[in-house]
């Protein structure tokens, strides 16, 4: 994990687990939603049978496009 400049996850539980296990990297771990929308929320897990995986893919695509510049800026700040 130390070799990654930025770690982006989909769910709060993922972020909490990584921050707990890799305390020294907490400043590099973000939810995709908090980067793009400035609001921390979970992105639906497409492996859940009640979730349409296309909706999840569309949401990820929207957030990456919306937050692209901020993602790059954050990654470069940890170089």
PDB file of N, CA, C and O in Angstrom, chain B, residues numbered from 101:
ATOM      1  N   UNK B 101       0.814  -1.186   0.000  1.00  0.00           N
ATOM      2  CA  UNK B 101       0.000   0.000   0.000  1.00  0.00           C
ATOM      3  C   UNK B 101       0.866   1.261   0.000  1.00  0.00           C
ATOM      4  O   UNK B 101       0.446   2.299  -0.512  1.00  0.00           O
ATOM      5  N   UNK B 102       2.051   1.179   0.562  1.00  0.00           N
ATOM      6  CA  UNK B 102       2.922   2.355   0.635  1.00  0.00           C
ATOM      7  C   UNK B 102       3.287   2.920  -0.734  1.00  0.00           C
ATOM      8  O   UNK B 102       3.587   4.108  -0.852  1.00  0.00           O
ATOM      9  N   UNK B 103       3.265   2.092  -1.755  1.00  0.00           N
ATOM     10  CA  UNK B 103       3.695   2.561  -3.068  1.00  0.00           C
ATOM     11  C   UNK B 103       2.621   3.345  -3.818  1.00  0.00           C
ATOM     12  O   UNK B 103       2.891   3.907  -4.879  1.00  0.00           O
ATOM     13  N   UNK B 104       1.396   3.385  -3.267  1.00  0.00           N
ATOM     14  CA  UNK B 104       0.309   4.095  -3.932  1.00  0.00           C
ATOM     15  C   UNK B 104       0.219   5.531  -3.438  1.00  0.00           C
ATOM     16  O   UNK B 104       0.244   5.784  -2.233  1.00  0.00           O
ATOM     17  N   UNK B 105       0.115   6.469  -4.372  1.00  0.00           N
ATOM     18  CA  UNK B 105      -0.024   7.876  -4.019  1.00  0.00           C
ATOM     19  C   UNK B 105      -1.420   8.187  -3.495  1.00  0.00           C
ATOM     20  O   UNK B 105      -1.585   9.037  -2.619  1.00  0.00           O
ATOM     21  N   UNK B 106      -2.418   7.501  -4.029  1.00  0.00           N
ATOM     22  CA  UNK B 106      -3.807   7.777  -3.683  1.00  0.00           C
ATOM     23  C   UNK B 106      -4.584   6.466  -3.699  1.00  0.00           C
ATOM     24  O   UNK B 106      -4.418   5.654  -4.609  1.00  0.00           O
ATOM     25  N   UNK B 107      -5.426   6.262  -2.698  1.00  0.00           N
ATOM     26  CA  UNK B 107      -6.240   5.054  -2.605  1.00  0.00           C
ATOM     27  C   UNK B 107      -7.693   5.500  -2.596  1.00  0.00           C
ATOM     28  O   UNK B 107      -8.119   6.226  -1.698  1.00  0.00           O
ATOM     29  N   UNK B 108      -8.453   5.069  -3.594  1.00  0.00           N
ATOM     30  CA  UNK B 108      -9.855   5.474  -3.746  1.00  0.00           C
ATOM     31  C   UNK B 108     -10.728   4.233  -3.592  1.00  0.00           C
ATOM     32  O   UNK B 108     -10.496   3.209  -4.234  1.00  0.00           O
ATOM     33  N   UNK B 109     -11.737   4.345  -2.726  1.00  0.00           N
ATOM     34  CA  UNK B 109     -12.635   3.220  -2.457  1.00  0.00           C
ATOM     35  C   UNK B 109     -14.077   3.629  -2.704  1.00  0.00           C
ATOM     36  O   UNK B 109     -14.377   4.810  -2.881  1.00  0.00           O
ATOM     37  N   UNK B 110     -14.973   2.640  -2.715  1.00  0.00           N
ATOM     38  CA  UNK B 110     -16.380   2.883  -3.001  1.00  0.00           C
ATOM     39  C   UNK B 110     -17.244   2.964  -1.751  1.00  0.00           C
ATOM     40  O   UNK B 110     -18.285   3.621  -1.771  1.00  0.00           O
ATOM     41  N   UNK B 111     -16.837   2.312  -0.662  1.00  0.00           N
ATOM     42  CA  UNK B 111     -17.698   2.220   0.512  1.00  0.00           C
ATOM     43  C   UNK B 111     -16.998   2.704   1.771  1.00  0.00           C
ATOM     44  O   UNK B 111     -15.788   2.546   1.933  1.00  0.00           O
ATOM     45  N   UNK B 112     -17.781   3.293   2.652  1.00  0.00           N
ATOM     46  CA  UNK B 112     -17.261   3.791   3.924  1.00  0.00           C
ATOM     47  C   UNK B 112     -16.560   2.679   4.700  1.00  0.00           C
ATOM     48  O   UNK B 112     -15.512   2.905   5.304  1.00  0.00           O
ATOM     49  N   UNK B 113     -17.136   1.487   4.683  1.00  0.00           N
ATOM     50  CA  UNK B 113     -16.528   0.352   5.382  1.00  0.00           C
ATOM     51  C   UNK B 113     -15.148   0.019   4.848  1.00  0.00           C
ATOM     52  O   UNK B 113     -14.255  -0.345   5.612  1.00  0.00           O
ATOM     53  N   UNK B 114     -14.969   0.141   3.549  1.00  0.00           N
ATOM     54  CA  UNK B 114     -13.650  -0.094   2.944  1.00  0.00           C
ATOM     55  C   UNK B 114     -12.653   0.942   3.458  1.00  0.00           C
ATOM     56  O   UNK B 114     -11.529   0.610   3.835  1.00  0.00           O
ATOM     57  N   UNK B 115     -13.085   2.197   3.465  1.00  0.00           N
ATOM     58  CA  UNK B 115     -12.201   3.271   3.927  1.00  0.00           C
ATOM     59  C   UNK B 115     -11.836   3.069   5.390  1.00  0.00           C
ATOM     60  O   UNK B 115     -10.667   3.179   5.761  1.00  0.00           O
ATOM     61  N   UNK B 116     -12.813   2.779   6.209  1.00  0.00           N
ATOM     62  CA  UNK B 116     -12.561   2.578   7.635  1.00  0.00           C
ATOM     63  C   UNK B 116     -11.598   1.414   7.875  1.00  0.00           C
ATOM     64  O   UNK B 116     -10.692   1.519   8.702  1.00  0.00           O
ATOM     65  N   UNK B 117     -11.788   0.320   7.162  1.00  0.00           N
ATOM     66  CA  UNK B 117     -10.919  -0.846   7.332  1.00  0.00           C
ATOM     67  C   UNK B 117      -9.487  -0.531   6.917  1.00  0.00           C
ATOM     68  O   UNK B 117      -8.542  -0.889   7.619  1.00  0.00           O
ATOM     69  N   UNK B 118      -9.327   0.133   5.783  1.00  0.00           N
ATOM     70  CA  UNK B 118      -7.981   0.477   5.316  1.00  0.00           C
ATOM     71  C   UNK B 118      -7.309   1.490   6.243  1.00  0.00           C
ATOM     72  O   UNK B 118      -6.121   1.370   6.542  1.00  0.00           O
ATOM     73  N   UNK B 119      -8.068   2.481   6.693  1.00  0.00           N
ATOM     74  CA  UNK B 119      -7.499   3.473   7.607  1.00  0.00           C
ATOM     75  C   UNK B 119      -7.078   2.825   8.924  1.00  0.00           C
ATOM     76  O   UNK B 119      -6.082   3.224   9.528  1.00  0.00           O
ATOM     77  N   UNK B 120      -7.829   1.838   9.358  1.00  0.00           N
ATOM     78  CA  UNK B 120      -7.494   1.136  10.594  1.00  0.00           C
ATOM     79  C   UNK B 120      -6.236   0.286  10.428  1.00  0.00           C
ATOM     80  O   UNK B 120      -5.373   0.262  11.305  1.00  0.00           O
ATOM     81  N   UNK B 121      -6.142  -0.405   9.305  1.00  0.00           N
ATOM     82  CA  UNK B 121      -5.002  -1.299   9.073  1.00  0.00           C
ATOM     83  C   UNK B 121      -3.738  -0.549   8.652  1.00  0.00           C
ATOM     84  O   UNK B 121      -2.628  -0.964   8.985  1.00  0.00           O
ATOM     85  N   UNK B 122      -3.903   0.535   7.934  1.00  0.00           N
ATOM     86  CA  UNK B 122      -2.769   1.298   7.409  1.00  0.00           C
ATOM     87  C   UNK B 122      -2.841   2.738   7.931  1.00  0.00           C
ATOM     88  O   UNK B 122      -3.051   3.679   7.165  1.00  0.00           O
ATOM     89  N   UNK B 123      -2.666   2.887   9.211  1.00  0.00           N
ATOM     90  CA  UNK B 123      -2.824   4.194   9.872  1.00  0.00           C
ATOM     91  C   UNK B 123      -1.927   5.273   9.261  1.00  0.00           C
ATOM     92  O   UNK B 123      -2.327   6.434   9.169  1.00  0.00           O
ATOM     93  N   UNK B 124      -0.740   4.900   8.854  1.00  0.00           N
ATOM     94  CA  UNK B 124       0.188   5.892   8.294  1.00  0.00           C
ATOM     95  C   UNK B 124      -0.264   6.409   6.922  1.00  0.00           C
ATOM     96  O   UNK B 124       0.270   7.404   6.432  1.00  0.00           O
ATOM     97  N   UNK B 125      -1.239   5.744   6.304  1.00  0.00           N
ATOM     98  CA  UNK B 125      -1.708   6.142   4.970  1.00  0.00           C
ATOM     99  C   UNK B 125      -3.086   6.784   4.984  1.00  0.00           C
ATOM    100  O   UNK B 125      -3.662   7.021   3.922  1.00  0.00           O
ATOM    101  N   UNK B 126      -3.625   7.069   6.161  1.00  0.00           N
ATOM    102  CA  UNK B 126      -4.989   7.596   6.264  1.00  0.00           C
ATOM    103  C   UNK B 126      -5.233   8.822   5.401  1.00  0.00           C
ATOM    104  O   UNK B 126      -6.329   8.987   4.864  1.00  0.00           O
ATOM    105  N   UNK B 127      -4.247   9.675   5.258  1.00  0.00           N
ATOM    106  CA  UNK B 127      -4.418  10.907   4.477  1.00  0.00           C
ATOM    107  C   UNK B 127      -4.510  10.640   2.982  1.00  0.00           C
ATOM    108  O   UNK B 127      -4.861  11.535   2.212  1.00  0.00           O
ATOM    109  N   UNK B 128      -4.197   9.418   2.565  1.00  0.00           N
ATOM    110  CA  UNK B 128      -4.219   9.063   1.137  1.00  0.00           C
ATOM    111  C   UNK B 128      -5.454   8.261   0.741  1.00  0.00           C
ATOM    112  O   UNK B 128      -5.620   7.919  -0.429  1.00  0.00           O
ATOM    113  N   UNK B 129      -6.317   7.961   1.699  1.00  0.00           N
ATOM    114  CA  UNK B 129      -7.469   7.091   1.455  1.00  0.00           C
ATOM    115  C   UNK B 129      -8.745   7.935   1.395  1.00  0.00           C
ATOM    116  O   UNK B 129      -9.065   8.665   2.333  1.00  0.00           O
ATOM    117  N   UNK B 130      -9.463   7.824   0.283  1.00  0.00           N
ATOM    118  CA  UNK B 130     -10.664   8.627   0.057  1.00  0.00           C
ATOM    119  C   UNK B 130     -11.780   7.780  -0.541  1.00  0.00           C
ATOM    120  O   UNK B 130     -11.535   6.799  -1.243  1.00  0.00           O
ATOM    121  N   UNK B 131     -12.999   8.179  -0.248  1.00  0.00           N
ATOM    122  CA  UNK B 131     -14.143   7.666  -0.980  1.00  0.00           C
ATOM    123  C   UNK B 131     -14.215   8.412  -2.306  1.00  0.00           C
ATOM    124  O   UNK B 131     -13.950   9.613  -2.356  1.00  0.00           O
ATOM    125  N   UNK B 132     -14.563   7.729  -3.354  1.00  0.00           N
ATOM    126  CA  UNK B 132     -14.721   8.388  -4.649  1.00  0.00           C
ATOM    127  C   UNK B 132     -15.774   9.493  -4.553  1.00  0.00           C
ATOM    128  O   UNK B 132     -15.618  10.556  -5.153  1.00  0.00           O
ATOM    129  N   UNK B 133     -16.831   9.244  -3.807  1.00  0.00           N
ATOM    130  CA  UNK B 133     -17.899  10.238  -3.661  1.00  0.00           C
ATOM    131  C   UNK B 133     -17.417  11.509  -2.971  1.00  0.00           C
ATOM    132  O   UNK B 133     -17.828  12.607  -3.348  1.00  0.00           O
ATOM    133  N   UNK B 134     -16.552  11.378  -1.968  1.00  0.00           N
ATOM    134  CA  UNK B 134     -16.089  12.581  -1.267  1.00  0.00           C
ATOM    135  C   UNK B 134     -15.134  13.405  -2.122  1.00  0.00           C
ATOM    136  O   UNK B 134     -15.042  14.621  -1.953  1.00  0.00           O
ATOM    137  N   UNK B 135     -14.429  12.756  -3.030  1.00  0.00           N
ATOM    138  CA  UNK B 135     -13.567  13.503  -3.941  1.00  0.00           C
ATOM    139  C   UNK B 135     -14.416  14.269  -4.960  1.00  0.00           C
ATOM    140  O   UNK B 135     -14.230  15.471  -5.151  1.00  0.00           O
ATOM    141  N   UNK B 136     -15.335  13.575  -5.606  1.00  0.00           N
ATOM    142  CA  UNK B 136     -16.087  14.168  -6.715  1.00  0.00           C
ATOM    143  C   UNK B 136     -17.232  15.065  -6.262  1.00  0.00           C
ATOM    144  O   UNK B 136     -17.428  16.146  -6.818  1.00  0.00           O
ATOM    145  N   UNK B 137     -17.989  14.629  -5.259  1.00  0.00           N
ATOM    146  CA  UNK B 137     -19.186  15.364  -4.841  1.00  0.00           C
ATOM    147  C   UNK B 137     -19.021  16.109  -3.524  1.00  0.00           C
ATOM    148  O   UNK B 137     -19.927  16.819  -3.088  1.00  0.00           O
ATOM    149  N   UNK B 138     -17.857  15.946  -2.890  1.00  0.00           N
ATOM    150  CA  UNK B 138     -17.589  16.561  -1.581  1.00  0.00           C
ATOM    151  C   UNK B 138     -18.583  16.116  -0.508  1.00  0.00           C
ATOM    152  O   UNK B 138     -18.807  16.818   0.477  1.00  0.00           O
ATOM    153  N   UNK B 139     -19.170  14.946  -0.715  1.00  0.00           N
ATOM    154  CA  UNK B 139     -20.089  14.329   0.243  1.00  0.00           C
ATOM    155  C   UNK B 139     -19.714  12.855   0.324  1.00  0.00           C
ATOM    156  O   UNK B 139     -19.606  12.179  -0.700  1.00  0.00           O
ATOM    157  N   UNK B 140     -19.516  12.361   1.535  1.00  0.00           N
ATOM    158  CA  UNK B 140     -19.151  10.950   1.707  1.00  0.00           C
ATOM    159  C   UNK B 140     -20.405  10.081   1.680  1.00  0.00           C
ATOM    160  O   UNK B 140     -21.261  10.180   2.559  1.00  0.00           O
ATOM    161  N   UNK B 141     -20.502   9.239   0.671  1.00  0.00           N
ATOM    162  CA  UNK B 141     -21.579   8.256   0.594  1.00  0.00           C
ATOM    163  C   UNK B 141     -21.065   7.024  -0.137  1.00  0.00           C
ATOM    164  O   UNK B 141     -20.114   7.092  -0.916  1.00  0.00           O
ATOM    165  N   UNK B 142     -21.718   5.894   0.133  1.00  0.00           N
ATOM    166  CA  UNK B 142     -21.318   4.638  -0.484  1.00  0.00           C
ATOM    167  C   UNK B 142     -21.854   4.535  -1.906  1.00  0.00           C
ATOM    168  O   UNK B 142     -22.933   5.038  -2.221  1.00  0.00           O
ATOM    169  N   UNK B 143     -21.088   3.884  -2.744  1.00  0.00           N
ATOM    170  CA  UNK B 143     -21.516   3.539  -4.100  1.00  0.00           C
ATOM    171  C   UNK B 143     -21.988   2.097  -4.031  1.00  0.00           C
ATOM    172  O   UNK B 143     -21.296   1.234  -3.492  1.00  0.00           O
ATOM    173  N   UNK B 144     -23.156   1.842  -4.574  1.00  0.00           N
ATOM    174  CA  UNK B 144     -23.770   0.520  -4.487  1.00  0.00           C
ATOM    175  C   UNK B 144     -22.859  -0.570  -5.040  1.00  0.00           C
ATOM    176  O   UNK B 144     -22.231  -0.404  -6.086  1.00  0.00           O
ATOM    177  N   UNK B 145     -22.801  -1.680  -4.321  1.00  0.00           N
ATOM    178  CA  UNK B 145     -21.978  -2.820  -4.725  1.00  0.00           C
ATOM    179  C   UNK B 145     -22.674  -3.571  -5.854  1.00  0.00           C
ATOM    180  O   UNK B 145     -23.763  -4.108  -5.654  1.00  0.00           O
ATOM    181  N   UNK B 146     -22.068  -3.618  -7.032  1.00  0.00           N
ATOM    182  CA  UNK B 146     -22.730  -4.260  -8.175  1.00  0.00           C
ATOM    183  C   UNK B 146     -22.846  -5.779  -8.050  1.00  0.00           C
ATOM    184  O   UNK B 146     -23.513  -6.407  -8.873  1.00  0.00           O
ATOM    185  N   UNK B 147     -22.217  -6.381  -7.047  1.00  0.00           N
ATOM    186  CA  UNK B 147     -22.369  -7.826  -6.856  1.00  0.00           C
ATOM    187  C   UNK B 147     -23.642  -8.158  -6.077  1.00  0.00           C
ATOM    188  O   UNK B 147     -24.033  -9.322  -5.996  1.00  0.00           O
ATOM    189  N   UNK B 148     -24.283  -7.147  -5.508  1.00  0.00           N
ATOM    190  CA  UNK B 148     -25.559  -7.335  -4.818  1.00  0.00           C
ATOM    191  C   UNK B 148     -26.630  -7.609  -5.873  1.00  0.00           C
ATOM    192  O   UNK B 148     -26.783  -6.825  -6.809  1.00  0.00           O
ATOM    193  N   UNK B 149     -27.378  -8.718  -5.733  1.00  0.00           N
ATOM    194  CA  UNK B 149     -28.369  -9.060  -6.763  1.00  0.00           C
ATOM    195  C   UNK B 149     -29.496  -8.029  -6.903  1.00  0.00           C
ATOM    196  O   UNK B 149     -30.181  -8.002  -7.925  1.00  0.00           O
ATOM    197  N   UNK B 150     -29.693  -7.186  -5.889  1.00  0.00           N
ATOM    198  CA  UNK B 150     -30.733  -6.159  -5.958  1.00  0.00           C
ATOM    199  C   UNK B 150     -30.267  -4.887  -6.664  1.00  0.00           C
ATOM    200  O   UNK B 150     -31.052  -3.962  -6.873  1.00  0.00           O
ATOM    201  N   UNK B 151     -28.999  -4.847  -7.025  1.00  0.00           N
ATOM    202  CA  UNK B 151     -28.412  -3.656  -7.639  1.00  0.00           C
ATOM    203  C   UNK B 151     -28.178  -3.907  -9.130  1.00  0.00           C
ATOM    204  O   UNK B 151     -27.656  -4.951  -9.520  1.00  0.00           O
ATOM    205  N   UNK B 152     -28.566  -2.953  -9.940  1.00  0.00           N
ATOM    206  CA  UNK B 152     -28.291  -3.029 -11.368  1.00  0.00           C
ATOM    207  C   UNK B 152     -26.833  -2.608 -11.578  1.00  0.00           C
ATOM    208  O   UNK B 152     -26.491  -1.454 -11.320  1.00  0.00           O
ATOM    209  N   UNK B 153     -25.972  -3.513 -12.037  1.00  0.00           N
ATOM    210  CA  UNK B 153     -24.561  -3.165 -12.196  1.00  0.00           C
ATOM    211  C   UNK B 153     -24.331  -2.013 -13.171  1.00  0.00           C
ATOM    212  O   UNK B 153     -23.332  -1.303 -13.064  1.00  0.00           O
ATOM    213  N   UNK B 154     -25.233  -1.824 -14.105  1.00  0.00           N
ATOM    214  CA  UNK B 154     -25.100  -0.702 -15.042  1.00  0.00           C
ATOM    215  C   UNK B 154     -25.256   0.635 -14.327  1.00  0.00           C
ATOM    216  O   UNK B 154     -24.597   1.611 -14.685  1.00  0.00           O
ATOM    217  N   UNK B 155     -26.125   0.685 -13.320  1.00  0.00           N
ATOM    218  CA  UNK B 155     -26.293   1.918 -12.546  1.00  0.00           C
ATOM    219  C   UNK B 155     -25.023   2.229 -11.769  1.00  0.00           C
ATOM    220  O   UNK B 155     -24.606   3.384 -11.678  1.00  0.00           O
ATOM    221  N   UNK B 156     -24.410   1.187 -11.208  1.00  0.00           N
ATOM    222  CA  UNK B 156     -23.156   1.379 -10.474  1.00  0.00           C
ATOM    223  C   UNK B 156     -22.061   1.853 -11.423  1.00  0.00           C
ATOM    224  O   UNK B 156     -21.311   2.774 -11.100  1.00  0.00           O
ATOM    225  N   UNK B 157     -21.969   1.232 -12.582  1.00  0.00           N
ATOM    226  CA  UNK B 157     -20.961   1.636 -13.571  1.00  0.00           C
ATOM    227  C   UNK B 157     -21.178   3.086 -13.999  1.00  0.00           C
ATOM    228  O   UNK B 157     -20.220   3.848 -14.133  1.00  0.00           O
ATOM    229  N   UNK B 158     -22.431   3.464 -14.213  1.00  0.00           N
ATOM    230  CA  UNK B 158     -22.743   4.844 -14.593  1.00  0.00           C
ATOM    231  C   UNK B 158     -22.353   5.825 -13.489  1.00  0.00           C
ATOM    232  O   UNK B 158     -21.821   6.900 -13.770  1.00  0.00           O
ATOM    233  N   UNK B 159     -22.617   5.455 -12.227  1.00  0.00           N
ATOM    234  CA  UNK B 159     -22.277   6.318 -11.104  1.00  0.00           C
ATOM    235  C   UNK B 159     -20.761   6.483 -10.976  1.00  0.00           C
ATOM    236  O   UNK B 159     -20.271   7.590 -10.751  1.00  0.00           O
ATOM    237  N   UNK B 160     -20.025   5.388 -11.117  1.00  0.00           N
ATOM    238  CA  UNK B 160     -18.556   5.457 -11.058  1.00  0.00           C
ATOM    239  C   UNK B 160     -18.026   6.320 -12.201  1.00  0.00           C
ATOM    240  O   UNK B 160     -17.150   7.159 -11.991  1.00  0.00           O
ATOM    241  N   UNK B 161     -18.545   6.124 -13.389  1.00  0.00           N
ATOM    242  CA  UNK B 161     -18.130   6.918 -14.546  1.00  0.00           C
ATOM    243  C   UNK B 161     -18.399   8.400 -14.302  1.00  0.00           C
ATOM    244  O   UNK B 161     -17.536   9.236 -14.570  1.00  0.00           O
ATOM    245  N   UNK B 162     -19.582   8.733 -13.798  1.00  0.00           N
ATOM    246  CA  UNK B 162     -19.945  10.128 -13.525  1.00  0.00           C
ATOM    247  C   UNK B 162     -18.996  10.737 -12.501  1.00  0.00           C
ATOM    248  O   UNK B 162     -18.513  11.855 -12.683  1.00  0.00           O
ATOM    249  N   UNK B 163     -18.729   9.998 -11.419  1.00  0.00           N
ATOM    250  CA  UNK B 163     -17.880  10.527 -10.355  1.00  0.00           C
ATOM    251  C   UNK B 163     -16.428  10.692 -10.806  1.00  0.00           C
ATOM    252  O   UNK B 163     -15.775  11.675 -10.454  1.00  0.00           O
ATOM    253  N   UNK B 164     -15.928   9.743 -11.574  1.00  0.00           N
ATOM    254  CA  UNK B 164     -14.547   9.874 -12.071  1.00  0.00           C
ATOM    255  C   UNK B 164     -14.431  11.069 -13.008  1.00  0.00           C
ATOM    256  O   UNK B 164     -13.482  11.848 -12.913  1.00  0.00           O
ATOM    257  N   UNK B 165     -15.388  11.213 -13.903  1.00  0.00           N
ATOM    258  CA  UNK B 165     -15.349  12.363 -14.819  1.00  0.00           C
ATOM    259  C   UNK B 165     -15.487  13.681 -14.077  1.00  0.00           C
ATOM    260  O   UNK B 165     -14.770  14.640 -14.364  1.00  0.00           O
ATOM    261  N   UNK B 166     -16.404  13.730 -13.128  1.00  0.00           N
ATOM    262  CA  UNK B 166     -16.615  14.962 -12.368  1.00  0.00           C
ATOM    263  C   UNK B 166     -15.400  15.308 -11.508  1.00  0.00           C
ATOM    264  O   UNK B 166     -15.022  16.474 -11.400  1.00  0.00           O
ATOM    265  N   UNK B 167     -14.793  14.290 -10.897  1.00  0.00           N
ATOM    266  CA  UNK B 167     -13.702  14.529  -9.967  1.00  0.00           C
ATOM    267  C   UNK B 167     -12.315  14.344 -10.536  1.00  0.00           C
ATOM    268  O   UNK B 167     -11.335  14.367  -9.791  1.00  0.00           O
ATOM    269  N   UNK B 168     -12.209  14.161 -11.840  1.00  0.00           N
ATOM    270  CA  UNK B 168     -10.921  13.821 -12.447  1.00  0.00           C
ATOM    271  C   UNK B 168      -9.804  14.788 -12.063  1.00  0.00           C
ATOM    272  O   UNK B 168      -8.732  14.362 -11.633  1.00  0.00           O
ATOM    273  N   UNK B 169     -10.049  16.071 -12.214  1.00  0.00           N
ATOM    274  CA  UNK B 169      -8.995  17.053 -11.905  1.00  0.00           C
ATOM    275  C   UNK B 169      -8.585  16.985 -10.443  1.00  0.00           C
ATOM    276  O   UNK B 169      -7.401  17.086 -10.122  1.00  0.00           O
ATOM    277  N   UNK B 170      -9.558  16.815  -9.557  1.00  0.00           N
ATOM    278  CA  UNK B 170      -9.244  16.721  -8.134  1.00  0.00           C
ATOM    279  C   UNK B 170      -8.491  15.419  -7.823  1.00  0.00           C
ATOM    280  O   UNK B 170      -7.593  15.405  -6.982  1.00  0.00           O
ATOM    281  N   UNK B 171      -8.859  14.338  -8.498  1.00  0.00           N
ATOM    282  CA  UNK B 171      -8.149  13.064  -8.310  1.00  0.00           C
ATOM    283  C   UNK B 171      -6.681  13.225  -8.684  1.00  0.00           C
ATOM    284  O   UNK B 171      -5.792  12.808  -7.940  1.00  0.00           O
ATOM    285  N   UNK B 172      -6.434  13.830  -9.838  1.00  0.00           N
ATOM    286  CA  UNK B 172      -5.056  14.052 -10.297  1.00  0.00           C
ATOM    287  C   UNK B 172      -4.318  14.957  -9.318  1.00  0.00           C
ATOM    288  O   UNK B 172      -3.177  14.680  -8.948  1.00  0.00           O
ATOM    289  N   UNK B 173      -4.958  16.018  -8.907  1.00  0.00           N
ATOM    290  CA  UNK B 173      -4.341  16.956  -7.966  1.00  0.00           C
ATOM    291  C   UNK B 173      -3.983  16.261  -6.647  1.00  0.00           C
ATOM    292  O   UNK B 173      -2.885  16.451  -6.124  1.00  0.00           O
ATOM    293  N   UNK B 174      -4.896  15.465  -6.116  1.00  0.00           N
ATOM    294  CA  UNK B 174      -4.609  14.738  -4.874  1.00  0.00           C
ATOM    295  C   UNK B 174      -3.452  13.775  -5.051  1.00  0.00           C
ATOM    296  O   UNK B 174      -2.551  13.720  -4.214  1.00  0.00           O
ATOM    297  N   UNK B 175      -3.473  13.009  -6.142  1.00  0.00           N
ATOM    298  CA  UNK B 175      -2.390  12.042  -6.382  1.00  0.00           C
ATOM    299  C   UNK B 175      -1.049  12.734  -6.470  1.00  0.00           C
ATOM    300  O   UNK B 175      -0.061  12.257  -5.913  1.00  0.00           O
ATOM    301  N   UNK B 176      -1.009  13.855  -7.164  1.00  0.00           N
ATOM    302  CA  UNK B 176       0.246  14.591  -7.298  1.00  0.00           C
ATOM    303  C   UNK B 176       0.705  15.196  -5.985  1.00  0.00           C
ATOM    304  O   UNK B 176       1.904  15.390  -5.781  1.00  0.00           O
ATOM    305  N   UNK B 177      -0.218  15.494  -5.099  1.00  0.00           N
ATOM    306  CA  UNK B 177       0.156  16.107  -3.821  1.00  0.00           C
ATOM    307  C   UNK B 177       0.869  15.126  -2.896  1.00  0.00           C
ATOM    308  O   UNK B 177       1.561  15.539  -1.964  1.00  0.00           O
ATOM    309  N   UNK B 178       0.703  13.825  -3.150  1.00  0.00           N
ATOM    310  CA  UNK B 178       1.347  12.804  -2.327  1.00  0.00           C
ATOM    311  C   UNK B 178       2.599  12.233  -2.982  1.00  0.00           C
ATOM    312  O   UNK B 178       3.227  11.331  -2.428  1.00  0.00           O
ATOM    313  N   UNK B 179       2.969  12.744  -4.148  1.00  0.00           N
ATOM    314  CA  UNK B 179       4.164  12.281  -4.867  1.00  0.00           C
ATOM    315  C   UNK B 179       5.412  12.404  -4.030  1.00  0.00           C
ATOM    316  O   UNK B 179       6.500  12.057  -4.490  1.00  0.00           O
TER     317      UNK B 179
END
